[in-house]
Amino acid sequence: MGVSVVFMIIYIYGHEFANARINIYGLVSLKGFYRPWAMLALDFIFGNPIKPDILGMLAGHLYYFLTMLHPLAGGKYIFKTPLLVHKFVAYWGEGTQINSPVQRNPSAGVAFHGRSYRVSGTKIRTGAN
């Protein structure tokens, strides 16, 4: 089922980054939306079984529909993370770093926190600096 999972990821990537330019084997350049179909065609040409590919594309389409399209159309988001997982992460993940030699940076995660330099190198005068 590994091939199916890979094709599911490729299918979701194709919908999320539909206009991204990609190369297949360095020969063909096409939009990201067509990547799963091109990979399916290549598997067919090379004689590989296409049933796992199609199964992965169907699973990817179902996942994309239920997580992106259906909630945008006013439907309910049904893939919620279980409360047990939230409690586990809150208990083990807050304030501790398991097997991590890197120390936590207290200023990390602050958006746009820097010295305020433009690309040209001139300093921008702000009230925070």
N, C-alpha and C positions, 0 to 999 in steps of 0.2 A: 504493500500500500504506500510505500515511500514515493513512488512515481506519481501517484494520485495526489499526495500532499504537496509535492513540488508543483504540479500543475495547478492546484488550487491557489497556491501563493502567486504563481505567474499570472493567473487569471485576475486575481485581486489587484496585483501590481499594474496590470494592463488597464484596469478601470481607474485606478487612483492616479496614474501618470499616463493618461491617454495620449498626450501630445509630446511626450518625451521621445527623442530620436534614439533608436537603438540599432546596433549592428548584429547580424546573425552570422557567426563564423567569419566576420570581417568582409563578407561578400555583399550582403544585402542590407541596406539601411531603410528602416521603416518606423512608423509610429508605434509607441508602446501598446496602443490598443490592439494592434494586430499581432503582437508577439505570441500569445497562446495559439492562435490559428496557424502561424508560421511554424511553430514548434510541432504542432500536430501534423502539419503537412510533411515536415521533415521526417518525423517518426514513420509516417506512412510510406514515404519514398524509400527510407532505409530498411523497411521491412520489420520494424519493431511493432509490437502489439499496441493498438491504439485504444483498446478498451480501458486501461487504467488512466490514460490521458483524458478521455471523454468523461470518465467518472470524476476525476479531479476538477475538470471544468464545470461539471454540473454542481459539485459541492461548492466550488468557488462562487458560482452564480447564485446559489441558494444563500450562502453566507453574505455575499455583497448585497443581495436584495433585502435580507432580514436585518442587516445592521446599518445600511446606508439609505436605501431607497424607501423602504416601508416606513421607517420613522420620519423621514422628510415629508412623506405624503400624509402625515397625521396618524399613522399607526403606532402601536406600542412597541417599544424596544424590549425584546424578549430574552436577550442574552446578557442578563445582569450578572455581575460577579457575586457569588454567594457571600453571605454575611460572615461565614466562618473564615473565608480567605481574607476579608477586610480585618477581622479581629486578629488573625495570625500575623499579618503584615504590621498592624499597629503594635502588637506586643513585641515581636522580634525585630522589627525594622526601625523603630523610633529610638534614636539616641545611641544605638549600638551598631558596630560594624563587625560582622562575623568574618574572621579570617582575612581581614583587609589591612595591609600594611600602610595604606595611605590615610593620613589624618583628615578629618572633615574640615573644610574651609568655611568659616562663619559667614563670609561675604558671598559665598557661592549661591547662585540662584537669584541674585538681584539683577533684574533686567536693566540693561543700559547703564551699568555702574562702571565708569571708567574715567579717563582723564579728559575727555571731551575734545579730541583733536579731529580736525577735518582731514580729508584726504590730502589737501595741499600742505598740511603741517601747521596751520595757524591755530592758535588756541581759541576756543569758543568760551565766552564769558557766560557763566550760569550762576545762579544763586547757590547751588549745592556745592560748588567747588571753591 
